[in-house]
Structures are given as C-alpha cells and as structure tokens.
C-alpha cells in the first residue's frame, strides 16, 4: 500500500507503447515489491509508478488506465500532444512524491531488475544520482552503427562538458529528489540531448554523480539514430555549452515556487463564437491547476452559449480587443490576469508554470512561447515556420519557440499574464492602437513604472497560424505598419535596428538590379549576388534546423515576408496617423454625439 510520502517514484514516459505497456508496468510493479523486502526493507515508505502518455496515437492511454485501475501504485498522466521526453518526465516528476526518483524508458530495453543495483549504489556511495551505463555493462543485439555513434557522441560530450559519467543516454537513471527540484525548471532541451543538459546542470550545481553497469537489449533497433537527429543533438550540446560556459545563463536562474497558487483570471477577447475559441476554452478548463483557483472570462461581441457553466461570458458589443480586455479585467476576481487569444490554447501546465514565477515583487508579468500546433494545416505550419526562423524574427524568435528564459520589455497578449494591481496602475490597455496596444502597455509597465516582465519557456501556448497566402501577410503587414509608426511614438521599445533590417533588405533588393546596367558597377553587382546567395543559404539553414520538410516553402515565405514587412514598416514610419487610430476616434466621436 502506497502512503502519502513514498520512498521511491518510477517515472515512465510512454509514446505509442500500447502493445506492451500494461505488461511492462506490471513487471516494474513486481520488481518494486521485491525491493521492499530486500534493499528497502529498513527504509520507511512505499513506491509509486507515474507513467505519462505523451500524446500517443494508439491505445497506450487505454492500456495505462487499465493497469492503473488494477493497482493504486500506478498513476496515469496524459499529454494531449507529443511534447518530448524531457517534458513528459518533468510532468511525471510534478505528479510524484518519492524521495528517490527513477527514470525508466517504458519499452524496457533495460530490465527493471536493474532498479535495485542502482538504488544500492546510491546508498553505498551516498551520491545524488546514479546513471545506468551500457558502456560498463553488457549489450544484447547492439547494432554496429549505433555502437560507433555512441562512442563518438560520448567523446564529443566529454570534450565540451567533462562529466563524471561516460554514458548519459541509457534509459535508466536514479536521482535524489532535491537534485531534480534544482535543475528541472531551467532545462531547455526537450528531446534527445536533455540527459546531457541534466547531467551538466547537476555537476554545475555541486551534486555528486555515479554510474552503474546495466544490460541493454536493443533488439536490433537503430533507435532514433538518423542524420537529422545527430545534427540536432550536436546543436543542442553546443547550445548547452554556450549557455553554461559562455552566457552563464544557468547561474542567473531563480527557482520557481510551483507550490504558489494565486487566483488567476483567464481573459479571452473574441469577436464571435468559433471552433478555435471552443478549443481554447476547453484546454483552459483542463489545466493542471486547482479548479477553485482560476476562472475563465470570454468577451464576445454578442452573447454565446453552450459553454461549461463555470465559464463567464460577458458580451461587450463590437469593440476593439483592448476595450474587451479592459472590461475583462474590471470583472476579474483574480490577482493575476492571464491574457489569451481565442486562436491560442494553453498546455496542461500553463497556469502552474506562470504562477510559480510571481514570487518577486518587482515581477509584474510573465510571457511564454506561442508555438505552432501539430494539428495545423500545411500552409499554416509554413506560416509558423516563417515566424520561427531566425532570419525572419531574429532575436525575437523566442516568441514562437521554446528558448532561454529572459527579461523582456515588449510582449504580445496572445500569452501574457500580469498582476492585476500593476495592470490597473498602468491604466490598462490604451485604445488608440490595434494591433499594438500590448506594446504600449508593456512600455508603461517596464519603462515608466519600473517593473519586470519575464519570458518563461515553460509557459507555453499553442497559437494557430494563418495560412501563408490567406492571412499571414495581412497579419504581418499590420504588425509592420504599427511597428514603423511606433518607432516615433514609442522609441524606447520600437527604435531598434532589428526592426529596420527588412526595410534595408527591401531597398537592397530593389536597387541591386540597377547595378547590372553599368559595367563600372561590376563590383557592386557581384556584391549584390553574393549577399543574396548568403541570404538564401542562411534562410535554408535556419529552416532546415527546425522543419527540414518545409525548408523550400519556408525560405520562400521568409523572402516574401521580408519584402512585405519592409514596405509596410516604411509606410508606418512615414505616416502621421494610422487608419485604425482614426477609425477608433471617429467611432468615439459618433458615440458621444449620440
């Protein structure tokens, strides 16, 4: 029988393991029961198995639920989409209570009988983590290619990040809970190289690591070994080295207090009912956060129904989003206001992660990435890939990707949470601009009032993208128009060189061909061609890193987006007044006259 404070937690991420997950869970449970009468017999506390279905598309969820119904030691947690092994393990950890925490791959390439040797090694050496090592143990059905790749990988890791363990990638590890509590929050790698980041952070924070021989049965599988995966793992390790040794990024990390549960009001401004809104509300209702500690407020033009009774619908009339959001805040009960667009839906841990940030009194707001949903259509994904590209968004690509934590002075309201009292102190959203009201609010909060807004990569929403040729450019040009205008209106946050680059590129593209008309300008013609070749090569490189199958379409989208953004930025820059602003003030005058 598991008590409130188990001795051991076994965390098992599972993705499409339906054919054998139930039998594997039973095997792990039986092993843990045996351990209670051997190596754990003198230690208080039972055990638990926390298995996370990481967005499986087969019958994995049903099989886990069946196993959990038969044993109270098995906990089932589910992701609605595949989020990667690191996030799955982190979710499992948040649902666990054990003082000692095992990571175990659910395919059981490693027999759970090796749980006991790792536990005994930790007790004997009094270390903080024990990594299972296939290099020290025996291998079954070990493909030659995978063996060679493992040796090269280990040497590469040791060259950049000398670690006391030689094998970081084997799917069995044991940790003391305090180690994971210290390092999990600041980890950024989500897939294959996350083990390296975890080990590097553990060593960097002074924890003692050891390793124990295990036998791995590969069953002849090559696993995730491919040129694309190897390429991305290499980039991940270089990024870990850069963050650890160059930026000292991890040293500045302030641990979050995830036990903090302030009351939060989710505010969604929308014109009318639509399928995206329904999805956004449903995912908000499914948050891994106490149900009595948050509310959802939806502000459509006209009343809509058929929502969960707990959702508050406040019709606003045909107003601008800024006015709707101000109305939402006026009616909000929460001390934290979490703004969400109707075409964006939150991850399961969205509220828990953003709430954990509000421990610093000078921290007024938290923003997070708006990533492209897996279910988006092809041309929507291309639109998302354009925004994600470093060539398009430059230093602001973190808004669309999971990137390192940082302080920001301008963040969009598709995923932005603010303290209610700070929002009111700032005067709320000014209603002169749309889009762009969020820029003005963030400027007031950070530059005028002196508060901080942090970008947290774990505060993630999925933001549906516009079709590249049916909405993307209309949205992009509005952003560009207002950003150009804001260079004059709000120079503190908008007069940055990065915003001028697309316009300079546009001018270069237009002027460059003229150099071919005069032989004396041969050097400039050659320079023009070289710049274009470099431009498209870099566009292809950054596109391939993120979405190799979308590379040619992303390159085209980035090129056309640069031209469109560059032109409309100039239009906004030289405009004395924006059309949207004029329309709004005309509307106000008419309402006063009536």
N, C-alpha and C positions, 0 to 999 in steps of 0.2 A: 504494500500500500504506500503510495507516494504522499509525503507530508508537505507542509507549506514551504519548507526550505530544503529541497532535495540536495543531496550531496553531489550528484552527477547529472549533467544535462548532455544529451547527444543531439546535435543539430544536423539534420539531413536535408539538404536541398534536393528537390526532385523535379525533373523535366522529362515528360513523356516516358515514364518508367512503369506504366500501368501493368505490363505483363508480369512483373516480378516484385513490385514494391511491397505488396502485402506480405509475401513470404519473407522478404528481406527485413521488414520491420519486426516480424515475429522472431527471426533469427537474432536480431540485435537485442530484442527484449529478453530472450532466453539467456543471452550472454551476460547481460547486466544482472539478471537474477543470480546467475552463478557467481558473479563478482561479489555480490553481497555476502556470500558465505565464505569467500576467500580473502582477497586483498582488502575488502572494505568492511569486513566483519566487526572491526573495532572502531569504526567511524560512524557517527550518527547521520541519519538522513537516507532517503531512498534515491530513486532515479526518475528521470523523465526522458522521453524522446520527442523532440519537436521537429516535425517534418513540414517543409514549406513546398507546396505545389507552385512552382514558378511559371505559371501561365501555360501549363501543359494543354495540348490539343487532343490528347487521347483520354483514356478512362482513369488516369492517375488519381484525380480528385476522388472519384467514387471508391477506388481501392483503398486510399488512405482513410477515408471516412469509415469504411467497413472495418479496417484494422483498429481505428480509434474507438469504435463502438464496442469492441471486444476487450479493450484494455484501457483503463483510465491513465496509464502511464504514457500513452501516446497522445500528443497534441497535434492537431491539424490546423495549419495556417495556409491561406491561399493568396497568391497574386493574381490579379485579373489579366495580366500580360507578362511575358517573359522579360525579366529585368536583370538577369545575370546572377552568377553565383555569389558574388560579394553581397549584393543587396538581399538576396534570399537568406544568406547566413546572418546578416545583420537583423533582418526581420525575425528570424528564428531566435536570435540572441535576446531581442527585446521581449519575446514571449517566454523566455526561460528564466529559471531561478537558481540553477545549480552553482555551487561554489567552484566546481571543476567542470569545464566545458569542452566536449569533444566536437570536432568537425569530422564528419564521415560521409563520403560520397555514397549516394543511395543505390548505385549499381553494385556495390560491394565487390569491386575489384580487389579490395583488401578485406580479408575475412575479419569479422568483428571480434574474433578471438584475440586479435592484437590490441584490443582496448586495454586489457589487463596489463600487458608488459609496459605500455606507455604510462599507465597510472602508477605502476610500481616504480618506474624510472623517476617520475616526478617526486614521489615520496622519498626515494633514496637520495636523490641529489638536491632536493629542495629547490628545484628550478621553477620558473614561471611558465614555461611552455616546453612541450616535447613534440618534435616533428617526426612523424613516421618517415623512414628513409628506405627507398628501394635500392639505393646505391650500397647501403650496408647489408641489406637483406637479399633474399633470392628473388628471381623473376621467373614467371612462367609465361610461355608464349610471347616473349618480348621481341617485337619486330626490330630488325637491324636498323632501319631508318629512324625509328623512334629512339633507339638506344644512342645512336650517334648524335641526334638532335639534343637529347638530354645532356650529354657530355658538353656539347658546345654551349648550350644555354647556361649550364652551371658555371662554366669558365667565364662567360660574359658577365653574369651577375656578380661573380666574385671579384672581377676586375673593377667594376664600378662601385659595388656595395659589399665589401667584405663582411660576410656573415658567419657566425659560428656553426651554422648548419649548411651542409652541402646540397641537400635536396629540399627545395621549398614547395615542389609541385605535387607531391604524393598526397592522395586524398584522405589521409587520417592524421589528425593533429589534436593535441590536448593543451588547454590553456587554463590558468587560474583566471577567475572572473575579473579581477581588478585590471589585468592586462588588457582585456578586450574593452572594458569600460573606458580605458585611457585612449586607445588608439582607433576604435571603430569609427567614431564620429568624424575624424579628419581624413579618413581614407577616401581616395578619389577613383582609383582603378576599380572597374566594375566586373571585369571578366578574368581572363587567364592570368595576368600578372598581379592580381590582387594579393596572392600569397607572398610575393616578393615585397610588396609595399608593407604588408602586415609585419613580416619579419624585420624589415629595415626599421620600421617605427618602434617595434618592441625593443630592439637593440639600442636605438637612439634615445629611448626613454629609460634606459638602465635596467631593463628586465633581462633575466638570465634564461638563455635558450639551450636546449639539448636536443638530441635526436636518438631514435631507437629503430633498430632494424625491423622491417616488415616485409612480408612476401606479397607481391602484386601479381595477380593473374590477369594479363592483358587480353587473353582470349584471341590473340592475333590482330587486335584492332589497332589502327593507327591513331585513333582518338581525334583530337582537334588539330592535328598537325597538317598544316597547309601553308603555302607561301604567304597568303594574306594574313593568316593568324600569326605566323612567325614575324612578319613585318610589323603588325600592330603590337605584338608583345615587346619587340625591340623598342618601338616608340614609347611604350608605357614605361619600360625600365629607364630609358633616357629621361623621361619626364619625372620619374621618382627621384633620380639622381639630381636633376635640376632643382626640384622643389626642396630636396633635403640638403644638398651641399652648396647650392648657389643662392637660392632665394631665402633659405632658412624659413620656408613657409610654415612647416610644422611647429617650429618653435613659438610662433605667434598665435597658435591655436588656443582658444579659450573653451574649455569643455562646457558643453551644454548641460543644463539641468532638466533632463527629459521628464522628471517627476513633476515639474511645474505644470499645472493645468488651469491656466486663466480662462475665463469665459470669453469665447470668440464668436463674433458675428460675421458670417459669410455673406457678402453683399454682391449680388449679380444684377447688373443693369442690362436690360434687353428690350428690343422693340416689340417683339411678339413671340408667341409660343413657337418652338421649332425643335426638331429631333436633337440637335446639339445641346440645347438647353435642358432637355429631359435627361440626357446622359450626364451633363454637368451636375444637375441636382441629385441624381441617383448616386453618383460616385461620392458626392459630398455627404450623402446620408450614410454611406458605407465606411466612413472614416474610422480608423483605429484610434478613437478618442472618446472619452466618456460622453454618452449621449446627452447628459444633462449639463454639459459644459460648453455647448455650442448651439447656434441657431443658424438658419438659412433664410435670407431675405431676398426675394426676387421682385424686381421693379419693372414690369412691362408697361406698355402704353395703356392697354386695356386689361381688365380682369381676365384671368385664365384659371382653369380648374383642373381636377383630376391629379393633383399632386398629393404627396403624403401630407396628412393633417398637420404635421409639425412645421411644414414649410410656410413661411409668412409671405403672402402675395400682396404687394402694395402697388396698385395702379397709379401711374404718375402722369398720364397724358403723354402726348407726343413731345417729350422734352429731350434735350441733349444728354448724353451719358453722364456728364459732370453733374448736372442737376439731379438726375436719378440717384447717383451715388451719394450726393449730399443728403437727399431725402432718406436714403437707406441708413446713413449714419445717424440722422436725427431720431430714427425709430429703433436703433440698435440697442440691445441690452449689454453687449459685450464690452470689456475693457480693451480688447484687441479687435480691430476691423480687418477682415481678410477680403480683399477685392479679387474677384474672379470674373473673367469674361464668359459670356454664355457659350462660346465655342471652345472653351477650355475645361478640362476636368482634372481633378486632383488625384495624385497617387494615394494609396491607402494610408500612408503615414504622413501626409501633408501637414495636417494640423499639429500632430505630435512633434514633428521636427521644427516647425516655425515657432511653436510655443516655447520650446526649450531654449530659444535664443534670447527671450525677453528677460534676461537676468541683470543686464547692465542698464542703469537708469538713463544713460545717455544714448542708448539704442532706441530709436524711435520706430524703426521699420525693418522689415525683412522681405527680401525678394528672392525668387528662385528661378531656375530654368523653365522655359516653356518648350518642351521637346515635341517633335513630330510624332503623332500616334502611329502605331504599327498598322492600324486599320485604314489609314488614309489611302486614297486612290493614287495611282502612279504619278499624275501630274501635280497632285498635292505634295507628294513626297519630294518631287523635284523642287517645288517652291520652297519646301522646308530645307532641302539641301543647299539651296542658294543662300538662305539666311545663315545657315550653319557655317558656311565656308569662310575661312579667314580672309579670302580675297574679297568677299562681299562685306562682311561685318567687322573685319579687322579685330581690334581689341575688344569689341562688343559682342563677339560671337558667344560669350558665356551666357548671354540671354537665351540662347537656343540650344545650348549644350550643357552637359554636366562638366563644370570646370572648378577651379580652385576658389575657395572662399575669399571674399574681398569686401572692402568698403566701397560703396557706390554713392554717387550724388544725383543720379537720374535713373529711374527705373519704371517700366510700364506697368499699368494696373491690371494686366492680364494675370499677374501673380505677384501681388504686393500686399503686405499686411502692415498696418500702422497702429500705434497706440491711439485710442480714441481721443484722449485728452490732448495729445500733440496735434492730431488732425484738426481739432477744434481751435487750438492755439494758433495754428497756421491759417485759420479762416476757411478751411475746407478747400474744395476744388473751385478755382475761379472759372467762370463760364464763358470767357471770351474766345476760347480756342477748342477746336475738336478736329482731328486729334491734337494732342499737345498739352492738355490740361494736367496730365501727370508730371510733365517736365516742370511746369510752373510750381506745382505743389512740392515736388522734391527739392526744388531750388529753395523754396521758403523754409522747408524743414531743415535742410543741411547747411545752407549758406547764411541764412538770415537768423534762424533760431539756434543753430549750432548743434543740432542733434546728428546722430549717425544712422545710416541705413546700411544693412549688411546683405550681401548676396550669399546665400547658403545653398550649395549644390544639392543638398538633401531635401530641400523644399521644392519639390518638382510637381509640375502640372503637365498634362499633355495638351498641346494647343493645335487644333486643326488648322491646316494651312489652306491658303487659297490656291486654286488651280493656276498653274503658271501663266496660262493665257486667258483665264477667265476670272480675274480678280486680283492676282498677285501684283500686277503693275499698277492697277488702280489704287491698291493699298499703299504700295511702295512710293508712288508719286505724291500721295498725300503726306506721308512721313517726310519726304524730301522737301516739299513745299513749306511745311511748317518749320522744319529744322533750319532751312535757309532764312526764314523770317525771324526765327528765334536767335539767330546769330546777332541780330541787332537788339532784339527785345530782351533776351536773357543771355548775355555774353558769358556769364560765369560758368554755365554748363554747356553752352552750344558753340562758343567760338573756339573750336578745337580743330586742329589741322586735319584730323581723320575725316571730318565731315566735308572738307573741301576737296578731298582726293578724287571722288568720282567726277566732279566738275572739271578738274585739271585733266583727268583722263579723257573726258569728252572733248575738250578743246584740242588735246593732242591727237585724237583720232580724226578730228575734222581738219586740222591744219596739216598733219603729216603728209597726206597725199599730194599736197601742193608742192612739196619739195622735189617731187619727181618731174616737175615741169621745167626745172632749170638744172642743167648738168653741173653747174658750180655748187649746187647744194647736195652733191652726191653723198657727202659725209652725213648730212642730216637725214637723207633718205635711208642710208644704211642704219643709222641710229634708230630711226623710226621702226624699221623692220626688226631689229634686234630687241627693242623694247616690247614689241608685240609678241615675238616668239617667247621671250621670258615671261610675259604676262600669261599667255595661254598655257605654258608649261607649268607655272605655279598654280594656275587655276585647276589644271588637271591633277596635279599632285595633291592639293588640299581636298579636291573632290574624291579622289581615289581612297584617301585615308579613311573617309567617313562612309562613303557609299560607292564602292567600286562599280557596281552595275549601273549606277546613274551618272557616271563620270561625264560622258559626252553631253548629256542633256543639262547637267549642272553647269558645265563650262559655258554652254550657250546661254543659259539663264543668267549667270553671273555677268557675262559680257553685256547682254541687253539691259540688265538691271542697272549696271553702272552708267550706261548711257542715259537711261530714263531718270535715275536719281540725280545724276549730274545736271541735267537740263532743268528739272523742277526745283532743285536746290537753288540754282541761279535765279529762277523766276521768283522764288520766295525771298531770296536775298535782296532783290531789287524792287520788291513790292512795298508800297507804302501802307497797304492794308490788305488783309486776307478776305476772300469772299465769304468764307464761313463765319468770320467775325462780323462782317457787315450784315449777313443774313440774320445772325442772332440778335444784334442790336436793333435791327428793323422789327424783328418779332417782338422784342421787349417794348418798343415804342407803340406798336399796334395794340399790345395787351393793355398798356397804360391808358391809351386813348379810349379803349372800350370799357 
